[in-house]
Amino acid sequence: MALCLVCGREMAQRWQARDHARGQNGPEYGVLWCRTCGYGRVAGEFAPEDVAGFYGQSYYTHSAPGAEQEAAHGWLNRLRMHLAWRADHGLDLAADEVQATDAHPRLCDVGCGNGKAMGMFHAAGYEAVGIEPDPEARAIASRYGRVYEGTAEWLPEEVEQRQFEVVLLSHVLEHCIDPIAALKNVRSLLSPEGTAIVEVPNNAALALEMFGPAWFFADIPRHLHFFTENSLREVMGQAGLRVTETFYTGYTRQFSQSWLAAQRQVATNLGVQPAPHGEGAQWRLLARTALASPERKYDSIRVHAVAAEG
Ligand SMILES: [Zn+2]
């Protein structure tokens, strides 16, 4: 019996899914879910060395399929992308979504990958500092500032003693063994007026219901935790962070050919029929989400938070 990290109630198994990155004979994992608060996790206990083994080379420098190079595909695809783009009111991360109060503001990007966000804040006048476990990604990100070896759960000493106006944790929390410990570390790095920005996949998205473990953002077992807006707010609260703003983001990309191709590959590796992961499914997803609530529509949630009193 496993209890929910968020509300303490008993969790039920939602899926049994292979690690798609390991091909059709990859190991299987159970995914547990709490319907009460919208939190899920991969069943079992994992040590850092287990988790390190989930990642192949070049994982840390990859990024989500985007809307690029779509022009080469047919007019129906272009129409679908255009309709999705028209219905897309999501806000991607931008440096100016935080009003820096310091004349020399500092950003700490925890799990900075190849440094895309560091570059954005650097261009906006921030001193950008990164933390990243992968040496190849660290080398790329270091063009925008100092990048240290570490993770959200194991902060490097050089960074631990500092404080930052913005601490960013983008598509990292779902990978952590202990998300509350990771969020407590984020809180410890905030300056008194500082803002934590935390973005995770939105597991209330209709796409997750439609595609299950084959959803491109499910990524079992690299994603060990699954949040919705509610469960994200709850775990942040448990770590002493009070959410002040919520943004939903990531819509048009779900209809791109690169996303479709990636998701089809996942479906094939999981041994499920790739047919329900074709263009027809993308049209159905578009029809069901274009006018839906943000919670059902977007693939990601981003929140701003401040250190709670006490
Ligand atoms: Zn719960």
Residues whose N, C-alpha, C, O or C-beta is under 5 A from the ligand:
A	BS01	ZN	C4 V6 C7 G8 C34 T36 C37
